[in-house]
């Protein structure tokens, strides 16, 4: 059995947007403007552990630098990037409306082929928020109008926290989709266990992402973590018979 490897580095992008009131909702990519973004970067280190870092940027008054330019500086070239198709188009519309700024990394995210939309599985895909609700992933349910009420250029923390929650939930959704797509446990467990360690190492993240840290996917990962580690150790030792546990092995968990 060949051992599956996650991408050496991947980035997940989450947005907080406000409505553009003079454009109808039938054009979702045009009818919203991003005010904050979070980029969650996961890097596979040589020791087998995964390092996670987050950068939140916003159109804050203290910086006076447009959001597309700030976001462009956080994106790494040539890595796997996870973002929804709607958010990519929203970013593209916002960057183009600035007219005289140049953001090559952002343009590659919006129009290149390196980005993955985890909700685009199948011919028509599915609604990201509904899928997260179905998988018990705490994706924020508030809309752009709610972000507009909380948004302040002088105090962007609330919008940045929202973008971070979106990015974290989006990574969890990708872990579910990718694990099913390849019929292997590695994406789910490697992502969940790395996220758990990342959240537990920060008191701020424990509070900001409390519902995510207590969600059903995290509890499932914790319940089967010892089985997963044993499976990975057998694979690393060259055991050709190693396979992931299933209900046929007598492991029945409600």
N, C-alpha and C positions, 0 to 999 in steps of 0.2 A: 504494500500500500504506500503510495507516495504521500509524503507529508505536505500538508497544505500550509502555505505561508501567507499571512496578511501582507498588504502593501507595507513596504519599509517605512513610508511616511504617508499620512493622509491628513487632509484638512476638511473641516466641516464649517459651513457658513450659515449663520442665523441672522435674521433681520428683525428690526422693529420699525414699522412704517406708520405714517399718518396719511389720511386721505388727501387727494388733490380734488378739492370740492367742485371745481368747474368741469370735471370730466366724469362722465357716467360710469357706473360700476360694471357695465358690460365689457369694459376694456380694463381688466384687472392690472395688467402690467403698466398701464398709463395712469390709472386712477389712484395710485399710491406713490408716496415718496419715502425712501428710507431715511431715517434720522439717526439710527444706531445699528451697528453690526458687531457680531462676535465671531471670531475665527478660532476654532478649537483645533489644535494641531497635535496629532499623536505620532510619535516617532518610536520605532522599534530599535532599542539599544542592543549593543553587542552581547550584553549579559542576559538577554532574553526578556528583560522587563520593558514595559512601554511607558515612555515619558510623555506626559500630557501638559500642554501649555495653552493658555487662552489669552487672546488680546481683544479688548473691546474698544471700539472707536465710535465717535459720534460727531455730529455737526455742533459741537459744543462751542460756546462763544469764546472760551478761553484759548482755543486753538486757532480759530478763524481760518482753518484749512478745510476744504470741502471733503465730505465723506468719501466720494469715490477715490480721491487721491490718497487719503489715509488708508482705506481698505486695500488699495493697490500695493502699498508698501508691506502689507502683512501676508500677501499671497506668495507661495513658493512656486517656482516654475517646474513643470514636469512631474508634479505629484498628483495623486488621486485626490479629487476634490468633490465633496458631497454637498449638494445644494438642490433645492427644488427648482423646477423649470420656471415657475412663476417668479421666484426671487431672482433668478438670473436675468430674466427679462426686465424686472423692475430695476435692478442695478444698471442694466444697459441703458434704459430710458433715462435714468437719473444722470448717468455719466454723460450721455450725449446732450442732455439739456444744458450742461455747463459749457459746452461748445469749445472752449479753448484749452482744456486740460487733456493730457495724454496719459492713459493708464494701460500699458501693455498687458500686465498680469491680469487685470480685471477684464480686459477685452477677451483674453484667452479663456477665462472662466465663463464669460457670458456666451461666447460664440465658438469656442474650441470644442474639442472632443474628449477632454480629460475629465469633465465634470460628470457626476453620476446623480441622477434623481432616484432615490430609493422607492418613490411612489410610482415610478413609470414602468413597473413590472407588467408584462403582457401588452396586448395591442392598444388598450385604452388606459392602462394604469388605474390608479384609485386615488381617492381623496386622502391627502396626507393626515389631516387631523382625525378623520374618521378611522383610518387604519391605526393610528396611535391609540385611539380610544379602544378599539377592538383588541389590541395587543396589551392593554393596560399600561401604556407608556404615557406619562403625564406631559403631553404637549400642551402649551398654554392655549386656552380657548378664547381669550379676549381678542377683540378685533382692532382694526386700525383706529376706529373712533375712540376706543378706550385708551390707546396709546397716545392719541392727540390730547386727551384730557390730562394725562400725566406728564406729557413731554415739556421740558423746559431746557433751553440752551444753557442756562446757568446751573442746572442740576440734572445732568443726563443719566444719573445712575439707574433710575427706574427703567428707562428704555434699554440701557445696556444690559441690565439683568434679564430683561425679557428676551433680548437677542441671544444671550447665553443659554437660557433655558430652551429656546427653540433649537439651537445648535446641538445641545446635549441630547434632546429627544430625537432629533434627526439622525444622529449617530446610532442611537439605540435601534431606530427603525431600520437603518441600513444593516445592522448586525442581524436582525431577524430575517430580512429579505435575503441577504447574502448566504446565511447558513442554510436556508431552505434551498436556494438556487443551486448550491454545490453539494447539498446533502452531506455536510460535514459540520461538526460542532465548533470548530475553531473560531469562526467569526463571532458567534454569540458569546462564547466564554472569554475569549481574549479581550473583547471590547468591554463586556460587563465587569470583569474582574479588574481591568485597568481603570475603568471609571470609578469603581467602588474605592480603590486605593487612592485615587486622585481626590475624590470628595472627602474621604475620611481624614486626609492629611491637612485639611483646611477648615477651621471653624466657620469662616465666612461661607464656604461652599456648602457645609453641612446645613447652614440656615437657609441659604439662597436656593439650594436644590434639595430641600428636605423631602418633598413628595417623590422626587425621582429616586433618591437614595432608599426610600421605603417602598418602592413600587414592586409589583409582582415579578417583573423580569429580574430584578436584583435578587429577590428572595429565591427564585428558581436557580439562578446562577450559584448562589451560596449553597443551596441544598445539594447540588450535584458537583460542586467544585472538587471534592476529593476523588470522585469517579473520573472527572476530566483530567486531573493531574496524573492519576494512575495510567490512564489511556495514553497521555502524551509521553510519559516515561517509557512505556512499552514501545511506542513508536520510535523514540529516540534510541532505544537499545536494539532496534532492528527486528522486533517481533513482527513477523509477517502475518500472524493471526490476530493482531490487535485490531479491534474494531470498537466503535463507540457503543455504549450500553443502550439497550432498547427495552421495551416492555417484554420482549421475549426472554430477556434475562431475569425476569422475575422482579423487576424494579417497578412497583406500582406506587405512584405518589399522587395523592389527591391534590 
